[in-house]
Every structure is written in C-alpha cells, then in structure tokens.
C-alpha cells in the first residue's frame, strides 16, 4: 500500500556546529561521487554525536544498502534518532518503515504517529501518506474528510500521489461532494504526464460520461495507455469496453491507437509493439467506417510486432505470437519472421 520512497538526499543542511561542517560536507562530496564507504565513515561519528542530518543520511544508506548490506532495522534505528529531534524527513521515512513492516513489526498506529508529526511540519509525502492512513482506516478510525484534508495539503505542494487520491475522492464523492469536473481537473494533468491510475480513471469518466461527454473512443485510448503500463484494472476495463463497442467505434479506436503507438513501436518500445500486435490482430477492416481511415486486420503484422516485443522479454507478447502462429500458414510465418529480422528502429522525433 505504502511506497517505500526514501527521502531525497540533502545538499545543504544546518549542522550542530562549525566543527561538524567539514566532515559532513566531505561526506556529502564523497557520496555524490559514489564513494559511499567514505561518506559512511565520515558521517557515522557525527551521527553518534547526535547530528540529525548525519543520522538521517545513515538511515538512508542502510535503507538503500549503499556501502552496507540493506538493513531496514538499522535504517529504522537511525531514522528514529533523527525523528526524535523533529527531523521531518526522518519522521516520514520512519512512518514508511512502520507502514510497510520492514525491519520492524508492521504498525499502522506508529506509522500514523510519525506521518502526523512530519505532516504538521509541512512534509508533502507525510501529508499524502497520512491521508492514505485515514482513507483506509489503518491504525486510525476511517475518516474520508480527514483524508481529503491531508490529500489537499499535499496536492497543493504538487505531490502527484495526493493529487491522484484527491481526484479519486471527488470522483467517488468520499469526504467531499461528488464532483466529476473537479476530479477531471486534478486527474487530466497526471494522465498527460503518464500516470497509469489517472489514465484509467479518466477512461472510466469518458466511458460513463462523468464530467465529460461520453466518448468510448477516448475511453479506449486512455484504457489502452494505462493497460500498456501494466495496470490490471485498465486491462479489464479495456476488454469490457471493447465487448460493448460497435464495430464502427472499435475501428475508429484502432485507427486512433495505431496513430498513438506506431511512432513508439518504431523506436523500439516493447509495450507499444505489443499494443500494435493487438491492434492488427483484432482489427476488422472497414466495417461501418471509411475504409481509408480503418485499420485492416493483418496477422502477419501482428506476428511481427509481437515477435519484436517478445525478443525484449515481454512474456505477453511471446504468448500472443505463439497463439496467432497456430492460425497462420507456413508462408505467413516465414514472411512475419523475415519482417522482424529486417526491422530497424527509427530515431525519435
């Protein structure tokens, strides 16, 4: 549920005294150059003397396994010492460790405690995670209004996960009056930036006509984008939608999808190549639309694109290639393999 996103490294910190500035900055320089062993050697004495920034950085190194074996128990120890000194970054990371049960017993109540302390200091990740705690009722009584309050604070600082969750709350009407337009305003930028969950939710909006005019072709586009990123819910929604679309709508969706995926597939993107295979295998030609704007079914092209994606390790592509091969003649398979062998990636625009 909670992503283990350890806080980014600090480049400028307030130290406990001038005597610590030299060793800390030397450790920072060593860390940036990739010399983690030297950074650890320089920071450990500072951490043991009570320097919160050094303690935080040691926790980070144990959490990431840099120069030391990854050890969440030791990470929790050092984050804990810094957290007790009101270091918001350490409090957030300690909350994550308790929420995920890494190196310590899973304890949502303790996670909520540390998230709250950091959230009250304005840490956006802590605010987003505290919102999630209230949203699910983990370690605290479930309270959608309180979840919305914390999501909103984090969203206003630009936290994309909080923006997504706030958009979902508006979409469902949980903690706020249901407002599809407000949900779309939050989710549209995330979807355009590539956020899979946002893309799937916008697909639902277009499929149902919630906050936007109903448009199953656009819904297909957003579900397809999200499904290609591996989101299972989007794959289910895409299959369900395709069963409900008319032949003409499906043909238009395939044409739109071809325009979307072809440039990426030609550059070598395996997921785009997979989607092209799906389009060519499922296309029906010119049913109920202008033949010039429809995608003709082409199992040779489908085999080629799935073969290329399979070569990059995409298991779904291998299964699809082998499945369609059973419907092809030997000459068709030979042609598809020739096309894949001679294919060369094109440079991006």
C-alpha positions in Angstrom: 0.0 0.0 0.0 2.7 2.5 1.0 5.5 3.0 -1.4 9.0 2.9 0.1 10.2 6.2 -1.4 13.1 7.2 0.9 13.5 10.9 1.0 15.9 12.6 -1.4 19.4 13.4 -0.4 20.1 16.8 1.2 22.7 19.1 -0.3 22.5 21.9 2.2 21.8 21.3 5.9 22.0 23.2 9.1 24.7 21.5 11.3 25.1 21.4 15.0 28.3 23.4 14.9 31.1 24.7 12.8 33.3 21.7 13.8 30.9 19.3 12.0 30.7 21.3 8.8 34.0 20.0 7.3 33.4 16.3 7.9 29.7 16.5 6.9 30.5 18.3 3.7 33.4 16.0 2.9 31.0 13.1 3.4 28.5 14.8 1.1 31.1 15.2 -1.6 32.1 11.5 -1.3 28.5 10.4 -1.5 27.9 12.4 -4.6 31.0 10.9 -6.3 29.7 7.4 -5.5 32.3 6.8 -2.7 29.7 5.6 -0.2 32.2 3.9 2.1 34.0 7.2 2.8 30.7 9.0 3.3 29.6 6.4 5.8 33.0 6.6 7.6 32.7 10.4 7.9 29.0 10.5 8.9 28.9 7.8 11.4 30.9 9.7 14.1 28.6 12.7 13.5 25.5 10.6 13.8 26.8 9.1 17.1 27.3 12.6 18.4 23.7 13.4 17.7 23.8 15.2 14.4 20.3 14.7 13.0 21.3 15.2 9.3 24.0 12.6 9.6 21.6 10.3 11.4 19.1 10.7 8.6 21.8 10.0 6.0 22.9 6.9 7.7 19.3 5.7 7.8 19.1 6.4 4.1 22.2 4.4 3.3 21.1 1.4 5.4 17.7 1.6 3.8 19.2 1.7 0.3 22.0 -0.7 1.0 24.7 1.7 0.0 28.2 0.5 1.1 26.4 -1.7 3.7 24.0 -4.6 3.4 20.5 -3.3 3.2 19.2 -3.4 6.7 15.8 -1.8 7.5 16.2 -2.4 11.2 19.3 -0.2 11.3 17.7 2.3 9.0 14.8 2.5 11.5 17.3 3.0 14.3 19.0 6.0 12.7 15.7 7.5 11.3 14.3 7.1 14.8 17.1 9.1 16.4 16.7 11.9 13.8 13.0 11.7 14.1 13.2 12.3 17.8 14.9 15.5 17.0 12.0 16.6 14.9 13.6 15.9 11.5 10.5 15.7 9.2 12.3 13.7 6.5 13.3 11.1 9.1 9.8 11.1 10.6 8.3 10.4 7.2 10.7 7.6 6.4 10.2 6.0 9.8 6.5 6.1 9.2 7.0 4.3 5.9 9.1 1.6 7.6 6.3 1.0 10.2 3.6 1.1 7.5 5.5 -1.5 5.4 6.7 -3.6 8.3 10.3 -3.5 7.0 12.9 -4.1 9.8 10.2 -3.6 12.4 6.8 -5.2 13.0 4.1 -3.6 10.8 2.3 -1.0 13.0 -0.1 1.5 11.3 -0.7 3.3 14.6 3.1 4.1 14.9 3.2 5.0 11.2 0.3 7.4 11.7 2.1 9.0 14.6 5.3 9.7 12.6 3.4 10.7 9.5 1.4 13.2 11.5 4.5 14.8 13.2 6.1 15.3 9.7 2.8 16.3 8.1 2.3 19.1 10.7 5.8 20.4 9.7 4.6 20.6 6.1 6.2 17.5 4.6 4.1 16.7 1.5 4.9 12.9 1.4 3.9 12.6 5.0 0.7 14.5 4.4 -0.1 12.2 1.4 0.6 9.1 3.5 -1.4 10.4 6.4 -4.3 11.0 4.0 -4.0 7.3 2.9 -4.0 6.2 6.5 -7.3 7.9 7.1 -8.7 6.9 3.7 -8.2 3.2 4.5 -8.7 3.4 8.3 -5.3 1.8 9.0 -4.3 2.5 12.6 -6.9 5.2 13.0 -10.7 5.4 12.5 -11.6 5.7 8.9 -12.3 9.3 8.1 -12.7 10.4 4.5 -13.0 14.1 5.4 -9.7 14.0 7.2 -8.1 12.0 4.4 -9.3 14.8 2.0 -7.8 17.4 4.2 -4.3 15.9 4.2 -4.5 14.9 0.5 -5.4 18.5 -0.4 -2.4 19.9 1.6 0.0 17.6 -0.2 -1.7 18.1 -3.5 -1.2 21.9 -3.2 2.5 21.2 -2.8 2.5 19.3 -6.1 2.5 15.7 -4.7 1.2 13.6 -7.7 0.0 10.7 -5.5 -2.0 13.1 -3.4 -3.4 14.8 -6.5 -4.5 11.4 -7.7 -6.1 10.3 -4.5 -7.9 13.7 -4.1 -9.2 13.3 -7.7 -10.5 9.8 -6.8 -12.2 11.2 -3.7 -14.0 13.8 -5.8 -14.9 11.1 -8.4 -16.4 8.9 -5.7 -17.8 11.6 -3.5 -15.9 10.4 -0.4 -15.2 13.2 2.1 -16.3 15.8 -0.4 -19.5 16.2 -2.5 -19.2 14.1 -5.7 -17.8 16.4 -8.4 -16.7 14.8 -11.7 -15.4 18.1 -13.1 -13.2 18.7 -10.1 -11.9 15.1 -10.3 -11.1 15.6 -14.0 -9.3 18.9 -13.4 -6.9 17.0 -11.0 -6.5 13.9 -13.0 -6.1 15.2 -16.5 -2.6 16.7 -16.0 -1.5 13.5 -14.3 -2.8 11.4 -17.1 -1.0 13.5 -19.7 2.2 13.1 -17.6 1.9 9.3 -17.8 0.3 8.3 -14.5 -1.3 4.9 -15.1 -4.0 5.2 -12.4 -5.1 8.6 -13.6 -5.3 7.4 -17.2 -7.5 4.5 -16.1 -9.8 6.8 -14.0 -10.2 9.2 -16.9 -11.0 6.3 -19.2 -13.8 5.4 -16.8 -15.0 9.1 -16.9 -15.2 9.0 -20.7 -16.8 5.6 -20.8 -19.6 6.6 -18.4 -19.8 10.3 -19.4 -18.9 11.5 -16.0 -17.8 15.2 -16.1 -17.2 14.9 -19.8 -19.4 14.0 -22.8 -19.5 10.2 -23.2 -16.8 9.1 -25.7 -16.0 5.4 -25.9 -13.2 6.0 -28.4 -11.4 8.4 -26.0 -12.1 5.9 -23.2 -10.5 3.2 -25.3 -7.4 5.5 -25.7 -7.0 6.1 -22.0 -7.6 2.5 -21.0 -5.1 1.4 -23.7 -2.4 3.7 -22.4 -2.9 2.6 -18.8 -3.1 -1.1 -19.8 0.2 -0.8 -21.7 1.8 0.4 -18.4 0.7 -2.9 -16.8 -2.4 -1.7 -14.8 -4.6 -4.8 -14.4 -7.8 -2.8 -13.8 -7.2 -0.9 -17.1 -6.8 -4.2 -19.0 -10.1 -5.4 -17.6 -11.8 -2.1 -18.4 -10.4 -2.2 -22.0 -11.7 -5.7 -22.6 -15.1 -4.9 -21.2 -15.3 -1.7 -23.3 -14.3 -3.5 -26.5 -17.1 -6.0 -26.0 -19.6 -3.2 -25.7 -18.4 -1.0 -28.6 -19.9 -1.1 -32.1 -17.8 -2.3 -35.0 -17.5 1.3 -36.2 -16.4 2.6 -32.8 -13.9 -0.2 -32.5 -12.5 0.5 -35.9 -12.1 4.2 -35.1 -10.5 3.3 -31.8 -8.0 1.0 -33.5 -7.1 3.8 -36.0 -6.6 6.2 -33.2 -4.5 3.6 -31.3 -2.4 2.9 -34.4 -1.5 6.6 -34.6 -0.6 6.6 -30.9 1.5 3.5 -30.8 3.2 3.3 -34.2 5.8 6.0 -33.6 6.8 4.5 -30.2 6.9 1.0 -31.6 9.1 2.1 -34.5 11.5 3.5 -31.9 11.7 0.1 -30.2 9.3 0.4 -27.3 8.3 -3.1 -26.4 4.9 -2.3 -24.8 4.0 -0.2 -27.9 5.0 -3.1 -30.2 2.8 -5.4 -28.1 -0.2 -3.0 -28.5 0.3 -2.8 -32.3 0.2 -6.6 -32.4 -3.1 -6.4 -30.6 -4.5 -3.8 -32.9 -3.5 -5.7 -36.1 -4.8 -9.0 -34.8 -8.2 -7.6 -33.6 -8.9 -5.1 -36.4 -11.9 -5.8 -38.7 -11.1 -3.6 -41.6 -13.7 -1.2 -43.0 -16.8 -2.1 -41.1 -19.1 0.9 -40.7 -16.4 3.4 -41.4 -14.5 4.9 -44.3 -12.0 2.1 -45.4 -9.3 4.8 -45.8 -9.5 5.5 -42.0 -9.7 2.0 -40.7 -7.0 -0.5 -39.7 -7.1 -3.7 -41.7 -6.7 -7.0 -39.9 -3.1 -8.2 -40.6 -2.0 -11.3 -38.7 1.5 -11.1 -40.4 2.0 -7.6 -38.9 0.6 -8.8 -35.6 3.1 -11.7 -35.5 6.0 -9.4 -36.4 5.3 -6.8 -33.7 4.7 -9.5 -31.1 7.9 -11.2 -32.2 9.9 -8.0 -31.7 8.3 -7.3 -28.3 9.0 -10.9 -27.3 12.7 -10.5 -28.1 12.8 -7.8 -25.5 11.5 -10.2 -22.9 7.8 -9.3 -22.9 6.0 -12.6 -21.9 2.6 -11.5 -23.0 4.0 -10.8 -26.5 5.5 -14.3 -26.7 2.2 -15.9 -25.7 0.3 -13.8 -28.2 2.8 -14.6 -31.0 2.7 -18.3 -30.4 -1.1 -18.2 -30.2 -1.6 -16.4 -33.5 1.0 -18.6 -35.2 -1.4 -21.5 -34.9 -3.8 -19.6 -37.2 -1.1 -18.8 -39.8 0.2 -20.7 -42.9 3.9 -21.6 -43.0 4.4 -18.9 -45.7 2.8 -16.2 -43.5 5.1 -17.2 -40.5 8.1 -17.1 -42.8 7.1 -13.6 -44.0 6.5 -12.3 -40.5 9.8 -13.6 -39.3 11.6 -12.0 -42.3 9.9 -8.7 -41.5 11.0 -8.9 -37.8 14.6 -9.9 -38.9 14.9 -6.9 -41.2 13.2 -4.4 -38.9 15.4 -1.5 -37.7 14.4 1.1 -35.1 13.8 4.6 -36.1 15.3 7.6 -34.3 12.8 9.5 -32.1 11.5 12.8 -33.4 
